[in-house]
Amino acid sequence: MAQKVIVETVDDLDGTVLTDGSGGTVSFSFQGRSYEIDLSEDNQERLAEALEPYIAKARPTGQRRPQAAPRNAPSGAANSGRLQDIREWARANGHEVSDRGRISKVIQEAYERAN
């Protein structure tokens, strides 16, 4: 026995079946939350018209960026050199530490206390 599964995308507002080119998914954000809604072309236009006066007065923010590291945090090569120093100190003081990867907080704190 054969089965045929048909998936239809429908307008979330009025239930209209969306065929190729007659609408689609609209993504938007409001107050820090992201949303998606499937809308026909007509409802996409209605949404755009409703938002237009607000968008016209708003300032674009672009993509959210990851939070910057604190100014006093070591970066790049400086951090790499620091980690190598910790590894060398740890081995010289009887701690087991790998050549790569994370260094346990216990070892890092012991290094800080010793230096």
C-alpha positions in Angstrom: 0.0 0.0 0.0 1.4 3.4 -0.9 1.0 6.6 1.1 1.1 10.1 0.0 1.9 12.8 2.7 1.1 16.3 1.8 2.4 19.2 3.9 0.8 22.5 3.5 1.9 25.8 4.9 -1.0 28.0 5.8 -1.3 31.7 6.8 -1.3 31.8 10.6 -3.8 34.6 10.6 -6.5 33.5 8.1 -5.7 29.9 7.2 -5.1 30.5 3.6 -3.0 27.8 2.0 0.4 29.2 0.9 1.4 28.0 -2.5 4.8 28.8 -4.2 5.2 32.5 -4.4 2.0 33.4 -2.5 3.6 34.1 0.9 6.0 32.6 3.3 7.6 32.8 6.8 8.3 36.2 8.3 10.8 36.5 11.1 10.8 39.4 13.5 11.9 40.4 17.0 10.1 42.4 19.6 11.4 43.3 23.1 14.3 40.8 22.9 12.2 37.8 21.7 12.4 36.4 18.2 9.3 35.2 16.3 8.3 33.6 13.0 4.9 33.7 11.4 3.6 32.2 8.1 1.8 34.9 6.1 0.2 35.3 2.7 1.6 38.2 0.6 -1.4 40.3 1.5 -0.9 39.8 5.2 2.9 40.3 4.8 2.0 43.7 3.3 -0.4 44.5 6.1 2.3 43.7 8.7 4.8 45.8 6.9 2.3 48.7 6.7 1.5 48.4 10.4 5.2 48.4 11.4 6.3 51.1 8.9 5.7 54.2 11.2 7.7 52.5 14.0 10.5 51.3 11.7 10.8 54.8 10.2 11.5 56.3 13.6 13.6 53.4 15.0 17.4 53.1 14.8 18.8 49.8 13.4 20.9 47.8 15.7 22.2 45.1 13.4 23.0 41.7 14.8 23.6 41.2 18.4 27.3 40.8 19.2 28.8 38.6 21.8 29.7 40.4 25.0 33.3 41.6 25.0 35.8 40.2 27.4 36.6 42.4 30.4 39.4 44.9 29.6 41.8 43.3 32.1 41.3 39.8 30.7 44.3 38.5 28.7 43.6 38.0 25.1 45.0 36.0 22.1 48.7 35.6 22.3 49.0 37.0 25.9 46.5 34.4 27.1 48.3 31.6 25.2 51.6 32.6 26.8 50.0 32.7 30.2 48.5 29.2 29.8 51.9 27.9 28.8 53.5 29.5 31.9 50.8 27.8 34.1 51.5 24.4 32.4 55.2 24.7 33.0 54.8 25.8 36.6 52.2 23.0 37.2 54.6 20.3 35.9 57.5 21.7 37.9 55.4 21.5 41.0 54.1 18.0 40.6 50.7 18.7 39.0 49.5 16.6 36.0 48.5 18.9 33.1 47.9 18.1 29.5 49.7 19.9 26.6 46.4 21.2 25.3 42.9 21.9 26.5 41.6 23.4 29.7 43.6 23.8 32.8 41.7 23.1 36.0 40.7 26.0 38.1 42.5 24.5 41.1 45.8 24.5 39.2 45.2 28.1 37.9 44.4 29.3 41.4 47.5 27.6 42.8 49.6 29.2 40.1 48.1 32.7 40.9 48.8 32.2 44.6 52.4 31.1 43.9 53.1 34.0 41.5 
